[in-house]
Amino acid sequence: MLLHEFKDVFVWSYKKISGLDPNVAVHHLSVKKGARPVKQGQRRFRPELIPLIEVEVNKLIEVGFIREVKYPMWISSIVPVRKKNGQIRRIFDDMLHKNVECYVDDLVVKSKKREDHLYDLRKVFERLRRYQLKMNPSKCAFGVTSGKFLGFIIHQRGIEIEQAKNNAILRMPEPRNIHELKSLQRKLAYLRRFISNLAGRCQPFSRLMKKDVPFEWDEACDKAFKSIKSYLMKASRLGCTCTPTPFNSLRCCSRALCRNPTCPEK
């Protein structure tokens, strides 16, 4: 019944989008006087992406969101990103961290009690209707107890790593050069909150990151790499403490690293 009542906040295609309320945001391009027009070169895309790009561009042209330019200036190359559709954060500021979490184009409506969820959804739908914002129903899920948000699995027990993120590291071969090592460290940094003492575990890699040091993947690096993979194979979950007991912060420092663990006060 609630979804039927607010069916006007959902659209299945671009053609049904009425446009953003100017009270929310107005696009303005600030250009300095005398600035030289920028013309970016055409990017090369993976062959499997080209049909998807063509479909999306044709959709935007058909509904009038974009048009073909007739002049060779102020040209920007497209950046294809597979992502969910969404809208603006500012209209939910008073709800944030209470019953709504919003980041760029991801929106989560959360309720502590099942009986409160319809009320919380109604408040969000009313706000969407007020500012003429639309949602794609194919991207929505209602009444679920868990879901993916910002690349993590969120549920009542805490936060877990999405398996695809784990697999990206577990299936990696050992780095053969500094470029591949940096790629590994970027992936690990994304999951740093789930890996205890990540700085200590990655310490053997630090030497290879120094300038003018030849890349030599030694036994210590191999052992650290396998240790991290072994750690990630175990299910990790982050949760909040439910006890009001105060926590103490203990700092342990050495020449190699500095740790700052917390533990409950006894």
C-alpha positions as CSV (number, residue, x, y, z in Angstrom):
1,M,0.0,0.0,0.0
2,L,2.8,2.4,0.9
3,L,4.6,1.9,-2.4
4,H,1.4,2.3,-4.3
5,E,0.7,5.6,-2.5
6,F,4.1,6.9,-3.5
7,K,4.4,5.4,-7.0
8,D,5.0,8.9,-8.4
9,V,8.5,8.9,-6.8
10,F,9.6,5.9,-9.0
11,V,10.4,5.9,-12.7
12,W,11.4,3.1,-15.0
13,S,13.1,5.3,-17.7
14,Y,14.8,8.7,-18.2
15,K,11.7,9.8,-20.2
16,K,9.7,9.9,-17.0
17,I,12.1,12.1,-15.1
18,S,10.7,15.6,-14.7
19,G,13.9,17.4,-13.6
20,L,15.4,18.5,-10.4
21,D,13.8,21.2,-8.3
22,P,15.9,24.4,-8.7
23,N,15.5,25.0,-4.9
24,V,17.7,21.9,-4.4
25,A,20.5,22.7,-6.9
26,V,21.2,24.8,-10.0
27,H,24.0,23.9,-12.3
28,H,26.5,26.8,-12.9
29,L,29.8,26.5,-14.8
30,S,32.3,29.0,-13.5
31,V,34.9,29.9,-16.2
32,K,37.7,32.4,-15.6
33,K,37.9,35.3,-18.0
34,G,40.3,34.5,-20.8
35,A,40.5,30.8,-20.0
36,R,41.4,28.6,-22.9
37,P,38.8,26.0,-23.9
38,V,39.8,22.5,-23.1
39,K,39.5,19.7,-25.6
40,Q,40.2,16.2,-24.2
41,G,41.4,13.5,-26.5
42,Q,39.2,10.4,-27.1
43,R,39.8,7.6,-24.7
44,R,40.2,4.0,-25.7
45,F,37.7,1.6,-24.0
46,R,37.6,-2.1,-23.6
47,P,35.6,-3.7,-26.5
48,E,32.9,-5.1,-24.2
49,L,32.2,-1.6,-22.9
50,I,31.5,0.0,-26.2
51,P,28.0,-1.4,-26.8
52,L,27.0,-0.4,-23.3
53,I,28.3,3.2,-23.8
54,E,26.4,3.5,-27.1
55,V,23.2,2.4,-25.5
56,E,23.6,4.9,-22.6
57,V,24.5,7.8,-24.9
58,N,21.6,7.1,-27.2
59,K,19.2,7.1,-24.2
60,L,20.5,10.5,-23.0
61,I,20.3,12.0,-26.5
62,E,16.7,10.7,-26.9
63,V,15.4,12.3,-23.8
64,G,17.3,15.6,-24.4
65,F,19.8,15.4,-21.5
66,I,22.7,15.8,-23.9
67,R,23.2,16.9,-27.5
68,E,25.9,16.6,-30.1
69,V,28.3,19.5,-30.2
70,K,29.1,21.3,-33.4
71,Y,32.3,23.0,-32.3
72,P,35.7,21.5,-31.3
73,M,36.1,23.1,-27.9
74,W,35.1,22.3,-24.3
75,I,35.0,18.6,-25.1
76,S,35.3,16.1,-22.2
77,S,35.9,12.4,-22.7
78,I,33.3,10.1,-21.0
79,V,34.3,8.0,-18.0
80,P,32.1,4.9,-18.0
81,V,31.4,3.7,-14.4
82,R,29.1,0.9,-13.5
83,K,27.1,2.3,-10.6
84,K,23.6,2.5,-9.2
85,N,21.5,5.6,-10.0
86,G,20.7,8.0,-7.2
87,Q,20.4,11.7,-6.3
88,I,21.4,14.4,-3.8
89,R,22.5,14.2,-0.2
90,R,21.6,17.7,1.0
91,I,17.8,17.2,1.2
92,F,18.3,14.4,3.8
93,D,20.6,16.3,6.1
94,D,18.2,16.3,9.0
95,M,17.7,12.5,8.7
96,L,21.3,11.5,8.3
97,H,22.7,9.1,10.9
98,K,19.2,8.8,12.4
99,N,17.1,6.7,10.0
100,V,18.9,7.5,6.8
101,E,22.5,6.9,5.5
102,C,23.4,8.6,2.2
103,Y,26.6,8.8,0.2
104,V,26.6,10.4,-3.2
105,D,24.0,8.1,-5.0
106,D,23.5,5.4,-2.4
107,L,20.6,5.7,0.0
108,V,19.7,3.4,2.9
109,V,16.7,3.8,5.1
110,K,17.3,2.0,8.4
111,S,15.0,1.2,11.3
112,K,15.7,-0.3,14.7
113,K,12.3,-1.8,15.0
114,R,10.4,-3.6,12.2
115,E,7.2,-1.7,13.0
116,D,9.0,1.7,12.5
117,H,10.2,0.9,9.0
118,L,7.1,1.9,7.1
119,Y,7.1,5.2,9.0
120,D,10.7,5.9,8.1
121,L,10.1,5.0,4.5
122,R,7.1,7.4,4.4
123,K,9.3,10.3,5.6
124,V,11.9,9.6,2.9
125,F,9.2,9.2,0.1
126,E,7.6,12.5,1.2
127,R,11.0,14.2,0.9
128,L,11.6,12.8,-2.5
129,R,8.2,13.9,-3.7
130,R,8.7,17.4,-2.3
131,Y,11.9,17.9,-4.3
132,Q,10.7,15.9,-7.4
133,L,13.4,13.3,-7.1
134,K,12.9,9.9,-8.6
135,M,14.2,6.4,-7.9
136,N,14.6,3.4,-10.2
137,P,12.5,0.6,-8.7
138,S,14.8,-2.0,-10.3
139,K,17.6,-0.6,-8.0
140,C,15.6,-0.7,-4.8
141,A,15.0,-3.4,-2.1
142,F,12.5,-2.9,0.7
143,G,12.1,-4.7,4.0
144,V,15.5,-6.4,3.9
145,T,17.6,-7.2,6.9
146,S,20.9,-6.9,5.0
147,G,22.3,-5.4,1.9
148,K,25.3,-4.0,0.1
149,F,26.3,-0.4,0.8
150,L,29.4,1.3,-0.4
151,G,30.9,-2.1,-1.3
152,F,30.3,-3.7,2.1
153,I,27.6,-6.0,3.4
154,I,25.6,-4.3,6.2
155,H,23.3,-6.2,8.6
156,Q,22.2,-6.1,12.2
157,R,25.3,-8.0,13.4
158,G,27.7,-5.6,11.8
159,I,29.7,-5.0,8.6
160,E,31.3,-7.6,6.5
161,I,33.6,-7.6,3.4
162,E,31.9,-8.2,0.1
163,Q,33.2,-11.5,-1.2
164,A,34.2,-10.0,-4.5
165,K,36.6,-7.6,-2.7
166,N,38.2,-10.6,-0.9
167,N,38.5,-12.6,-4.1
168,A,40.3,-9.7,-5.8
169,I,43.2,-10.1,-3.3
170,L,43.0,-13.9,-2.8
171,R,43.3,-14.5,-6.6
172,M,46.2,-12.1,-7.0
173,P,49.6,-13.6,-7.9
174,E,52.6,-12.3,-6.1
175,P,53.6,-8.8,-7.3
176,R,56.3,-8.7,-9.9
177,N,57.0,-5.0,-9.9
178,I,56.3,-1.8,-8.0
179,H,53.2,-1.1,-10.0
180,E,51.6,-4.4,-9.0
181,L,52.7,-3.9,-5.4
182,K,51.0,-0.5,-5.3
183,S,47.8,-2.1,-6.7
184,L,47.9,-4.7,-3.9
185,Q,48.3,-2.1,-1.2
186,R,45.4,0.0,-2.6
187,K,43.2,-3.1,-2.3
188,L,44.4,-3.8,1.2
189,A,43.9,-0.2,2.2
190,Y,40.2,-0.4,1.2
191,L,39.8,-3.4,3.7
192,R,42.2,-2.0,6.4
193,R,39.5,-1.9,9.1
194,F,38.9,-5.6,8.7
195,I,42.6,-6.6,8.9
196,S,44.2,-6.5,12.4
197,N,47.6,-4.9,12.5
198,L,47.7,-4.3,8.7
199,A,50.7,-2.0,9.0
200,G,52.7,-4.7,10.7
201,R,51.6,-7.4,8.2
202,C,52.7,-5.2,5.3
203,Q,55.9,-4.1,6.9
204,P,58.1,-6.3,4.7
205,F,56.7,-4.5,1.6
206,S,57.9,-1.1,2.9
207,R,61.5,-1.6,1.8
208,L,60.4,-2.1,-1.8
209,M,58.4,1.1,-1.8
210,K,61.6,3.2,-1.2
211,K,63.1,5.3,-4.0
212,D,66.0,3.8,-5.9
213,V,65.6,0.4,-4.2
214,P,65.5,-2.6,-6.7
215,F,62.4,-4.6,-6.6
216,E,63.3,-8.0,-5.1
217,W,60.4,-10.1,-3.8
218,D,62.1,-12.1,-1.0
219,E,61.1,-14.7,1.4
220,A,59.8,-12.2,4.0
221,C,57.6,-10.5,1.4
222,D,56.2,-13.9,0.2
223,K,55.5,-15.0,3.8
224,A,53.7,-11.7,4.5
225,F,51.7,-12.0,1.3
226,K,50.6,-15.5,2.1
227,S,49.8,-14.5,5.7
228,I,47.5,-11.7,4.6
229,K,45.7,-14.1,2.2
230,S,45.3,-16.6,5.0
231,Y,43.8,-13.9,7.2
232,L,41.3,-12.8,4.6
233,M,40.1,-16.4,4.1
234,K,38.6,-16.2,7.6
235,A,35.3,-14.5,7.9
236,S,35.8,-11.0,9.4
237,R,33.0,-8.8,10.8
238,L,33.0,-5.4,12.4
239,G,30.4,-4.6,15.1
240,C,29.7,-2.1,17.8
241,T,30.2,-2.8,21.4
242,C,26.9,-2.9,23.4
243,T,28.5,-2.4,26.8
244,P,28.8,1.0,28.5
245,T,32.2,0.0,29.9
246,P,34.9,2.6,29.3
247,F,37.8,1.7,26.9
248,N,41.5,2.3,27.4
249,S,43.8,3.2,24.5
250,L,47.2,1.7,24.5
251,R,50.0,2.8,22.2
252,C,52.8,0.5,21.3
253,C,55.7,1.9,19.2
254,S,58.8,0.5,17.6
255,R,61.2,1.5,14.8
256,A,59.1,-0.4,12.2
257,L,55.5,0.6,13.2
258,C,53.2,2.2,15.7
259,R,50.0,0.5,17.0
260,N,47.2,2.0,19.0
261,P,44.8,-0.8,20.1
262,T,41.9,-0.3,22.4
263,C,40.6,-2.6,25.1
264,P,37.8,-2.6,27.7
265,E,38.6,-1.2,31.1
266,K,38.7,-3.9,33.7
